[in-house]
Every structure is written in C-alpha cells, then in structure tokens.
Amino acid sequence: MSDKSDYEKNWVVVDSSVLPEVILKTLTVKRMLANREEKSSSAACRAVGISRSAFYKYRDSVFIYEEQMRNQIFTVYLVLHDEAGILSGVLHTLSDANANVLTLNQSIPVDGAAAVTITFRLQESASVSALCSSLGERKGVVEVRLLSGS
C-alpha cells in the first residue's frame, strides 16, 4: 500500500467483472466482517478462499462504489424546546427521509431549550436542504443549522 495522502491518490472506477478474483473476495470478506457473518478475518478469509495476507494487502484500498459515493454524511445542530416528544418528532422526520442516524448528542436543557447535534447518512437522491427545512418547521424546533456534509 502506498503512503500517498488522500489528495495524492488516484481513484478509478472499474467494472467488477474485470477485477482479479482476490479483489472481489476481499470485498466479500469486508462485508462478512461488517455484518458479523464471521467472527474474525481469519474465518472470513477461510470461508471465501483467500489468504489473510491478501485480505490485509487490499482491504484499505478497495470498496463498493455505492457504499462510498451514493451515501452522504451530514451533521446538523438543532436547538429544541424542552418538551416531551420534540426530539422524537425530529427523529421521525429523519426516518421519513430515509436518513440513517449515526450519532446523536444532546446537552442538558438550559432555560427551557437543549442543543442537539445529529450526524446522519442520506441517500444521494435526498435533499439535505429540504430535510433541514422540514426539521425547522417542526413544533418545538427553535433552530436548525447544517454543520457539515460530505
């Protein structure tokens, strides 16, 4: 593996049908480990028929395009009234937009309001600006600010 920084790397998209079998098997091992289908990389490598050294050689360099590029990760900062059901409503709005909540941090309410930071993954076709507007229109949401998006 090269010691190039992310800015120096050259990324390519290649049809999987032309890839060597070891690359495809490496992707299978990564999926098996992520889904806890196997308990260890050794067991997953054995199951697909590649050596652990081959897996470790390629694992940080190959990934499924859809998993890396079609999903976008965003972080929003919200100020919510300290009332029952407000946060639940925000989470329902995210769920309705097919957002996958990755992290949620909430401060202790001060003066009747609490700061909440939520990081979530959205499918590429979804509009984060429309989602932020929907969140801002919810009862009890005082402020919505998009902090980051990748």
N, C-alpha and C positions, 0 to 999 in steps of 0.2 A: 504494500500500500504506500502511496506517495505521501510526502509531508506537505503537500500544497495546501494553502489556505482555501477557504470556500470561494474567494474571489479569483483564485488562480485555476480552479478546477474547470475542466471542460466537460459539460454534461451532454449526453446524447440520448435520444430515444430510439430504441431498436425493437423491431418486431420480435417477440419471444420465440417465434418459430426458427429463427436463425441463430439463437444463442446456444452455446455449449450446454450439454445436459447438467454439468456441475453447477452452473448459474441458476438454472431452473430448480434444481434440488436445494440449493442454498435458500432460495425464496420460500420453498416448501418448509424447510426446517425453521426459518424465521416465523412463518405463520403458525406452525405447530407449537413453537415455544410461546408465542404471544397469546395463543388460545388455550394454553396449558394442556394441549393434547399429549404432550410428553413432558416428563418431569425434568429432564436435563438435555443439554445439547448433545451429549453422547448418545442417549437413547434416540433422539430425533434423527441424528445423523445415521445411526444404525438402521432405523426404520426406512429411510429413503435411499440408503446405499451410497453415502459419501463419507469420506474421512472427516474427522473433526478439524484437521489442519486445513482442508479445502474450505470447509464452512467458515472458519475464522479468517481465512485469507480474503474471502469475498463478502462477508456479512455486512460490513460497514460501507460497502461500495455499490450494492445492488438493492433496489427497492421497487415495489409495484408503482407505476406511474400514477394510477388513480388514487392510491392511498396518500401519496406525497403531494400531488398537484391539484386534485379536484377539491380537496377539503381545505378550508381556510380557518385559521385560528384567530379569534378576536377576544379582546378584553374590554369590558365596559365597566364603568364606575357609575353607581347609582346612589342617590340619597332617597331613602324610603321613610315614610311616616311609621312611627312605632305603633302599629295596629295589627291585630291578628289577621292573617290571610294575605297581607300585601306581598310578602316575599313569595308565598305560594302562587299568587297570581302572576308574578314576574316569571317564575319557573314554568308555569303553564303556557305563557306566551312564547317562551323559548322552545318548549316542547312542540307547540303547534307549528313552529317554523322549522321543525326537524333539526334543531340545534342540539348538539351533544355537550352537556355541561362537563367541563374538565376540572375546574376548581371553583370554589365559592368561598369568599371570606367576608364575614360580617363583623362590624365593630359593635360594641355595646352602645345602645341608643343614648344620645345626649340631647337634652332639650326637645325630646319627642321625635327625634329622627336618627336613623342609623345609616352609616356608609356601608355599601356592599360592593365588592368587586367580583365579577363573574368572568371567567375565561371559558369560552365555548368554541366548538368546531361547527362550522356551517358548510353545507354543500355549495359548490361553486355557483350554482344557479340561483341561490338565495341572495337577497339584497340585505346587507347589514344596515344600510341607512334606513330602509323600510322597517326593519326589525327594531332599530333604535327609536324610530317614530312611534311604533306600536307600544313599545315599553313606556315611552314618555306620556302616552295618552292614558295609561292605566291609572285608576284611582289609587292615590297614596304614593305615587312616584313623584318626587319633588324635582329630581334632576337625573338626566342620563347623559353620560359623556363617553364617547368611544376613545379608549386609551391607546389601543394598538390593534393592528390587523396585519396578518402576514399573507 
